[in-house]
Amino acid sequence: MDTFDYVIVGAGAAGCLLAHRLTEDGRYTVCLLEAGPPDHHPFIHIPAGFIKVGHDPRYTWDFQTEPGQAIGGRSITTRMGRTLGGSSSINGFNYTRGLPRDYDQWALQGNVGWSYADVLPYFKRTEQRIDDADPRYRGTDGLLPITNCDWRHPLCDAFIAGAEGFGMPSHVDYNAASQKGAGYYQRWIDKGRRMSAATAFLRPAMSRPNLTIRTRAQATSILFEGKRAIGVQYQATPNRPAHKVLAAREVILSAGAANSPKLLQLSGIGSPELLAGMGMPVFHALGGVGENFQDHYMVRSVVRVRGTETLNSTARGWRLLREIWKWSLRRPSLLAISPSVAYAFTQSRPDIVSTDLQFHFSPGSYASGIAGKLDSFAGMTLGFYHLRPKSTGFVAIKSPDPFELPRIQPNYLTHPEDQRTVVDGLRLARQLLHSAPLMPFCGADDFPPASANTDEELLECARQRGGTAWHFAGTCRMGSPTDAAAVVDDQLRVIGLQGLRVVDASVMPSMPSGNTGAPTMMIAEKAADMIRGRPALTAEYP
């Protein structure tokens, strides 16, 4: 058995960043375990390759949610990254921090050091903001390049102009002073290539002698001496022998909001009722493990387009060859764009104080609303979700078999506030898609159909066609040790145990107002200082 100072489980956004930070001064040895293969597939590094690799089970965890009572009894397939870089190697690139109030709320729940003023320096340290940057909010010296979209489309321009007429100003840095507005997304794409967490953080560390990376190494249990974590057992496949790796200082779980609670439960840490039902001994009772599951429920509206090309035709035949040629010359190309090209943040109702809707606009459309298969007709898509959903669910193991995927029940749309917001969002989406600047391009409403007008009809459309935004969070919630539902404290240490932390999106007490990739990297940046015993970064509050 090999021994390292730290063993990190999961080479996603958090794990890659942690591996870089914990090895950068040469003091500590680190073993990084990743269940999936290396990120060698070329489609991982070509942004448009998400259409292929994002649906390839060799590089993804293909989770199936439990049937949802409030979504017509449907189960939804959702995928997380299963390769170096994790979901940052297969997802949609959009860099979104959320609102200051998100993190101030974390602090108000008793999590000292997690207010917006506390976390802003760590957002800044992670990023290398390219293009205009307000130094009060944005960092320019980090390893993760954040760029503006250099590709333009008349439908995107018209959408942004139309949104401005609804009080969403254009040319706003939604990651700075104000989130409300519309424009082209910021993303981790640079010079036409995906800048995953593996590319940005892990690549610079790979040559260090104090870092060991083991791929195709799925963690199956945490090893303990008494109440102290001392290592991890892992296997390549169910039929291969098990291996053990020891941690002299800490074991750090960065396997994501589905797999981190799963590994804790497999190790006897969690709800006594759940573990007893599996015939498993309870090593450490911690009822919050796997609870508080949160995800953004995305609903997409599609309108048929006339008078201009859309991705539906540009991504086929000779037009696609033209785009490949432009990409090879590092010119703006659809091969180097996010699946959601333009954004809008706004309120669903006038009485809402903060933005609570995030819109994703694409000058293309996908069959049955599923990314990966373009419609045969010309279409444009406007998806959205409630930024801070009230509906919560759970993650739970199905059996003691570590290779069986867990049960995931998001409970989408079960809360009345989420139902009201999704109806308001669909009404606003229809207005935005039929704004004056877009009207010359508008054909028939494909979904929801123009005949759907009442609240009940629109809610039924949302139940029928909504799906995941791939933003799993909250299942190892951070909180006070006196909080029975908390799993980790504000230092991200598993409550009641030693030598064990969780550092990924599962520690979020509540959903940030936007995509979860950037907040997850911030959490890892902050955790790296905690783990190394360094003073927290400080910055003047803007």
C-alpha positions in Angstrom: 0.0 0.0 0.0 1.3 3.4 -1.0 1.1 6.3 1.5 0.6 9.9 0.6 -0.1 13.0 2.6 -3.4 13.5 0.9 -5.7 11.2 -1.1 -8.2 13.1 -3.3 -11.2 11.1 -4.7 -12.4 12.5 -8.0 -10.6 14.5 -10.6 -13.4 17.0 -11.4 -13.3 20.7 -11.1 -12.6 20.6 -7.4 -10.2 17.7 -7.4 -8.0 19.0 -10.2 -7.7 22.4 -8.6 -6.9 20.9 -5.2 -4.3 18.6 -6.7 -2.6 21.6 -8.2 -2.7 23.8 -5.0 -1.6 21.0 -2.6 1.4 20.1 -4.7 2.6 23.5 -5.8 5.1 24.2 -3.1 6.5 20.6 -3.0 5.8 20.1 0.7 3.1 17.5 0.4 2.5 14.3 -1.6 -0.9 13.8 -3.3 -2.6 10.8 -4.9 -5.5 11.8 -7.1 -8.0 9.0 -7.9 -10.3 9.2 -10.9 -12.9 6.5 -11.7 -12.8 7.3 -15.5 -10.1 7.2 -18.1 -7.7 10.0 -19.1 -9.1 13.0 -21.1 -7.3 12.0 -24.3 -10.4 12.0 -26.6 -10.1 14.9 -29.0 -13.8 15.7 -28.7 -13.2 16.7 -25.1 -10.9 19.5 -26.2 -13.0 20.8 -29.1 -15.9 22.7 -27.6 -18.5 21.4 -30.0 -17.4 17.9 -29.1 -19.7 18.0 -26.1 -22.5 16.7 -28.4 -20.5 13.5 -28.8 -18.5 13.0 -25.6 -21.1 14.4 -23.3 -23.3 11.3 -24.2 -20.5 8.8 -24.3 -20.7 6.4 -21.3 -16.9 5.9 -21.4 -16.6 9.5 -20.1 -19.8 10.0 -18.2 -21.7 8.8 -15.2 -25.2 8.1 -16.8 -27.5 8.6 -13.9 -31.2 8.0 -14.1 -33.4 9.9 -11.7 -36.3 8.3 -9.9 -39.7 8.9 -11.4 -40.9 12.3 -10.4 -44.4 12.8 -9.1 -44.6 16.4 -10.2 -43.1 15.8 -13.7 -45.6 13.2 -14.9 -43.9 10.2 -13.4 -40.9 10.7 -15.7 -37.3 9.6 -15.1 -34.6 11.8 -16.5 -31.2 10.8 -17.7 -28.5 13.1 -16.5 -24.8 12.8 -17.0 -21.8 13.9 -14.9 -18.2 13.8 -16.2 -16.2 10.7 -15.6 -12.7 11.6 -16.8 -9.9 14.0 -15.9 -11.6 17.3 -15.5 -14.9 15.7 -14.6 -17.9 17.6 -15.8 -15.7 20.5 -16.8 -14.5 18.2 -19.6 -18.0 17.5 -21.0 -20.3 20.4 -19.9 -21.4 23.7 -21.4 -18.5 26.0 -20.5 -20.5 28.9 -19.1 -18.8 30.8 -16.3 -21.3 32.1 -13.8 -20.6 33.0 -10.2 -24.0 33.7 -8.9 -25.2 36.6 -6.6 -23.5 38.1 -3.5 -26.7 37.2 -1.6 -26.1 33.5 -2.3 -22.9 33.5 -0.2 -24.1 35.9 2.4 -26.9 33.5 2.9 -24.4 30.7 3.4 -22.7 32.7 6.1 -26.0 33.6 7.8 -26.6 29.9 8.2 -23.6 29.7 10.5 -20.9 29.1 8.0 -18.2 31.5 9.1 -15.9 32.7 6.3 -18.4 32.0 3.4 -19.9 35.4 2.9 -19.5 37.1 -0.5 -16.7 39.3 0.8 -15.0 36.1 2.0 -15.3 34.1 -1.2 -14.7 36.9 -3.8 -10.9 36.7 -3.4 -11.0 33.0 -4.3 -13.1 33.6 -7.4 -10.6 36.1 -8.4 -7.6 33.9 -7.7 -8.9 31.1 -9.9 -9.6 33.0 -13.1 -7.6 34.7 -15.8 -10.2 37.1 -17.1 -9.4 38.0 -20.7 -11.1 41.1 -22.2 -12.5 43.9 -20.1 -12.2 43.2 -16.3 -13.1 45.3 -13.3 -10.3 44.6 -10.9 -12.6 44.9 -7.9 -14.5 41.8 -9.0 -12.4 40.0 -11.6 -9.0 38.2 -11.5 -6.4 38.3 -14.3 -3.6 36.2 -12.9 -5.3 32.8 -12.4 -4.9 29.6 -14.4 -8.4 29.4 -15.8 -8.9 31.6 -18.9 -12.3 33.2 -19.1 -13.1 34.7 -22.4 -16.0 36.5 -24.2 -17.6 34.8 -27.1 -16.0 35.9 -30.3 -18.7 34.3 -32.5 -21.8 36.2 -33.5 -25.1 35.3 -35.0 -28.0 37.5 -36.0 -30.5 35.5 -33.9 -28.3 36.0 -30.8 -27.9 39.7 -31.5 -31.7 40.1 -32.0 -32.4 38.1 -28.7 -30.1 40.4 -26.8 -31.6 43.5 -28.3 -35.1 42.2 -27.5 -34.2 41.4 -23.9 -33.0 45.0 -23.4 -36.5 46.1 -24.2 -37.6 44.0 -21.1 -35.2 45.8 -18.8 -32.2 43.6 -19.2 -29.3 45.8 -20.3 -26.7 44.5 -22.7 -22.9 44.6 -22.2 -23.2 43.9 -18.4 -20.6 41.8 -16.7 -22.9 39.5 -14.9 -20.1 38.3 -12.7 -19.3 41.8 -11.4 -21.5 44.5 -9.8 -24.9 43.4 -11.2 -26.2 40.2 -12.7 -29.3 41.5 -14.4 -28.9 41.8 -18.1 -28.4 40.0 -21.4 -25.5 39.3 -23.7 -23.1 36.6 -24.9 -21.9 34.2 -22.2 -18.4 34.2 -20.7 -16.9 30.8 -20.9 -13.7 28.7 -20.3 -12.9 28.5 -24.0 -9.6 30.0 -25.2 -8.2 30.0 -28.7 -10.9 27.7 -29.8 -10.3 25.0 -27.2 -12.0 23.9 -24.0 -10.1 24.9 -20.9 -11.3 22.2 -18.5 -10.1 22.0 -14.9 -7.8 19.2 -16.1 -6.3 21.5 -18.8 -6.1 24.6 -16.6 -5.1 23.2 -13.2 -3.9 19.5 -13.5 -1.7 19.8 -16.6 0.7 22.3 -15.0 1.0 19.9 -12.0 1.4 16.6 -13.8 5.2 16.8 -14.0 5.6 17.3 -10.3 7.1 14.3 -8.5 4.8 14.8 -5.5 1.7 14.2 -7.5 0.4 10.7 -8.5 -2.7 10.4 -10.7 -4.5 7.1 -11.0 -7.3 6.8 -13.6 -9.8 4.0 -13.9 -9.6 3.9 -10.1 -13.1 3.9 -8.7 -13.2 4.5 -4.9 -15.2 1.8 -3.2 -14.8 2.6 0.5 -13.0 4.9 2.9 -10.6 3.2 5.3 -10.6 4.2 9.0 -8.6 3.7 12.2 -11.1 4.5 14.9 -12.8 7.6 13.8 -9.9 8.8 11.7 -9.9 8.3 7.9 -6.6 6.8 6.8 -7.1 5.9 3.2 -9.2 4.7 0.3 -9.9 1.4 -1.3 -10.5 1.4 -5.1 -11.0 -0.9 -8.0 -10.8 -0.5 -11.8 -13.9 -2.8 -12.4 -15.9 -5.2 -10.3 -13.9 -8.1 -11.5 -10.5 -6.6 -10.9 -8.6 -6.8 -7.6 -9.0 -4.1 -5.0 -6.2 -1.7 -4.1 -5.6 0.5 -1.1 -3.9 3.8 -0.8 -3.2 5.5 2.5 -3.4 9.2 3.6 -1.1 10.4 6.3 -2.9 13.7 6.6 -6.4 13.6 5.0 -8.8 11.9 2.7 -10.6 14.5 0.5 -13.8 13.6 -1.3 -14.3 15.6 -4.5 -16.4 13.1 -6.4 -19.4 15.3 -6.9 -22.9 15.7 -5.4 -24.0 12.2 -6.4 -20.8 10.2 -5.8 -19.4 11.8 -2.6 -22.5 11.0 -0.5 -22.6 7.6 -2.2 -19.1 6.8 -1.0 -19.8 8.0 2.5 -22.9 5.7 2.6 -20.9 2.8 1.3 -18.4 3.4 4.1 -21.2 3.2 6.7 -21.6 7.0 7.1 -25.1 8.3 6.8 -28.7 7.6 7.9 -28.9 4.6 10.2 -32.3 3.8 8.6 -30.9 3.7 5.1 -27.8 1.7 6.1 -29.8 -0.8 8.1 -32.2 -1.3 5.2 -29.2 -2.3 3.1 -28.0 -4.7 5.8 -24.9 -2.6 6.4 -23.4 -1.7 9.7 -23.6 1.9 10.8 -20.0 3.2 11.3 -21.0 6.8 11.9 -24.6 8.1 12.0 -25.0 11.3 10.0 -28.5 11.7 8.8 -27.8 14.6 6.4 -25.7 12.5 4.0 -27.4 12.4 0.6 -30.2 14.8 1.7 -30.8 18.4 0.5 -30.2 17.4 -3.2 -30.7 20.4 -5.5 -30.6 20.8 -9.2 -31.8 23.4 -11.7 -34.8 22.2 -13.7 -34.4 23.4 -17.2 -37.4 24.0 -19.5 -36.8 24.9 -23.1 -39.0 26.8 -25.5 -38.5 26.3 -29.3 -39.6 28.5 -32.1 -39.2 27.7 -35.8 -37.0 30.1 -37.7 -37.2 31.7 -41.1 -34.9 34.0 -43.1 -31.5 32.9 -41.6 -29.3 29.9 -41.1 -29.4 28.2 -37.7 -27.1 25.6 -36.1 -29.5 23.0 -37.4 -28.1 23.5 -41.0 -24.7 25.0 -40.2 -23.7 21.9 -38.3 -24.3 19.6 -41.4 -22.7 18.9 -44.7 -20.5 21.4 -46.5 -21.3 24.1 -44.0 -19.8 22.0 -41.2 -16.7 21.6 -43.3 -16.5 25.4 -43.5 -16.7 25.7 -39.8 -14.0 23.1 -39.2 -11.8 25.0 -41.6 -12.4 28.2 -39.7 -11.7 26.5 -36.4 -8.4 25.1 -37.7 -7.4 28.7 -38.5 -8.5 29.9 -35.0 -11.2 32.0 -36.5 -14.6 32.3 -34.9 -16.4 29.0 -35.5 -19.4 27.1 -34.2 -16.9 24.4 -33.1 -15.7 26.9 -30.4 -19.0 28.0 -28.9 -21.0 27.0 -25.9 -24.3 25.1 -26.4 -25.9 28.1 -24.8 -24.5 31.1 -26.6 -26.4 34.1 -25.1 -27.8 34.7 -21.7 -30.4 36.8 -19.8 -30.8 37.2 -16.1 -34.0 38.8 -14.7 -36.8 38.6 -12.3 -39.9 36.4 -12.9 -42.2 38.9 -11.3 -42.0 42.6 -10.4 -42.2 41.9 -6.7 -39.0 39.7 -6.8 -36.0 41.7 -5.5 -33.1 39.7 -7.0 -32.8 38.0 -10.3 -34.4 34.5 -10.1 -34.4 33.4 -13.7 -31.5 32.5 -15.9 -32.1 32.2 -19.7 -30.0 30.3 -22.2 -30.4 31.2 -25.8 -29.2 29.1 -28.7 -29.6 29.8 -32.5 -30.5 26.1 -33.0 -32.8 23.5 -31.6 -32.6 19.9 -30.5 -34.9 17.0 -31.1 -37.3 16.6 -28.2 -35.4 19.3 -26.4 -32.4 17.0 -25.8 -28.9 18.3 -26.6 -27.0 16.1 -29.0 -29.5 15.7 -31.8 -30.4 18.7 -33.9 -33.9 19.2 -35.3 -34.4 18.7 -39.1 -36.1 22.1 -39.3 -34.5 25.6 -38.6 -35.2 26.5 -34.9 -34.0 28.6 -32.0 -34.2 27.6 -28.3 -34.6 29.6 -25.2 -34.2 27.5 -22.0 -34.4 28.8 -18.5 -34.5 27.7 -14.8 -35.5 29.0 -11.4 -32.1 30.1 -10.0 -32.9 29.2 -6.4 -35.3 26.3 -6.5 -37.3 25.3 -3.4 -37.7 21.7 -4.3 -35.1 19.3 -2.8 -34.5 15.6 -3.0 -32.0 13.0 -2.0 -29.2 10.6 -3.2 -29.1 7.1 -1.7 -27.2 3.9 -2.4 -29.3 1.1 -3.9 -27.2 -1.7 -2.4 -23.8 -2.3 -0.9 -22.4 -2.8 -4.4 -20.1 0.2 -5.0 -20.5 -0.2 -8.8 -24.3 0.2 -8.7 -25.4 3.8 -9.4 -27.2 5.5 -6.6 -30.9 6.4 -6.4 -31.3 10.1 -7.3 -34.7 11.7 -6.5 -34.6 15.5 -7.3 -38.3 16.0 -6.6 -38.4 18.6 -9.4 -41.4 21.0 -9.3 -42.8 19.6 -6.1 -42.7 23.0 -4.3 -45.5 25.5 -5.3 -43.0 28.4 -5.7 -41.1 26.4 -8.3 -44.3 25.7 -10.2 -45.3 29.4 -10.1 -41.9 30.4 -11.3 -41.7 27.9 -14.2 -45.1 29.2 -15.5 -43.9 32.8 -15.2 -40.7 31.8 -16.9 -42.5 30.2 -19.8 -44.6 33.3 -20.3 -41.5 35.5 -20.3 -39.7 33.2 -22.7 -42.5 33.4 -25.2 -42.4 37.2 -25.0 -38.6 37.3 -25.5 -38.8 34.9 -28.4 -41.4 37.1 -30.0 -39.8 40.5 -29.2 -39.7 43.0 -32.0 -36.0 42.4 -33.0 -36.7 38.6 -33.3 -40.1 38.9 -35.1 -38.6 39.0 -38.6 -37.1 35.5 -37.9 -40.1 34.0 -36.1 -42.1 31.1 -37.5 -44.5 28.9 -35.6 -44.1 28.1 -31.9 -42.9 24.5 -31.8 -42.9 24.1 -28.0 -44.8 25.1 -26.0 -47.5 25.2 -28.7 -49.2 28.5 -29.2 -52.4 26.9 -27.9 -50.9 26.6 -24.4 -51.9 29.8 -22.6 -53.4 29.0 -19.2 -51.2 28.5 -16.1 -52.3 24.9 -16.0 -51.4 24.3 -19.7 -48.0 25.9 -19.3 -47.3 24.0 -16.1 -48.2 20.8 -17.9 -45.7 21.6 -20.7 -43.0 22.1 -18.1 -43.8 18.8 -16.6 -43.7 17.1 -20.0 -40.4 18.4 -21.4 -38.3 19.8 -18.6 -35.0 18.2 -17.6 -31.8 18.6 -15.7 -29.3 21.4 -16.1 -26.6 19.1 -14.7 -26.2 21.3 -11.6 -26.2 18.7 -8.8 -25.5 20.3 -5.4 -26.2 20.2 -1.6 -26.0 16.5 -0.6 -23.2 17.0 2.0 -24.4 20.3 3.2 -22.1 22.6 5.1 -23.4 23.8 8.5 -22.9 24.0 12.2 -21.9 20.8 14.0 -25.1 21.4 16.1 -27.2 21.2 12.9 -28.6 17.7 12.6 -28.9 18.0 8.8 -25.3 19.2 8.3 -22.6 16.9 7.0 -19.5 19.1 7.0 -18.6 22.1 9.1 -17.4 25.4 7.7 -13.9 24.0 7.3 -15.5 21.3 5.1 -14.6 18.6 7.7 -17.0 15.7 8.0 -18.7 16.3 11.3 -17.7 13.8 14.0 -14.8 12.3 12.1 -11.1 13.2 11.7 -9.0 13.3 8.6 -11.9 13.5 6.2 -13.2 16.4 4.2 -15.7 16.9 1.3 -14.7 19.6 -1.2 -17.2 19.8 -4.2 -20.6 21.1 -5.0 -22.2 18.7 -2.5 -21.2 21.1 0.4 -23.3 24.0 -0.9 -26.0 24.7 1.7 -28.2 26.2 -1.1 -28.0 26.6 -4.8 -26.0 29.5 -6.2 -27.8 31.7 -8.7 -26.3 30.3 -11.8 -24.1 27.4 -13.2 -22.3 25.6 -10.5 -18.8 25.1 -12.1 -17.3 28.5 -11.1 -18.6 28.2 -7.4 -17.2 24.7 -7.2 -13.8 25.9 -8.2 -14.0 28.7 -5.7 -14.8 26.2 -3.0 -11.7 24.2 -3.9 -9.5 27.3 -3.9 -10.7 28.3 -0.4 -10.5 24.7 0.8 -6.8 24.5 -0.4 -5.9 27.3 2.0 -7.9 25.7 4.8 -6.2 22.3 4.3 -2.7 23.9 4.2 -3.4 26.0 7.3 -3.0 29.3 5.4 -4.7 32.5 6.4 -7.8 33.2 4.3 -7.5 35.7 1.5 -9.0 39.0 2.1 -10.1 41.8 -0.2 -11.9 45.1 0.1 -15.6 44.6 -0.4 -16.5 46.4 -3.7 
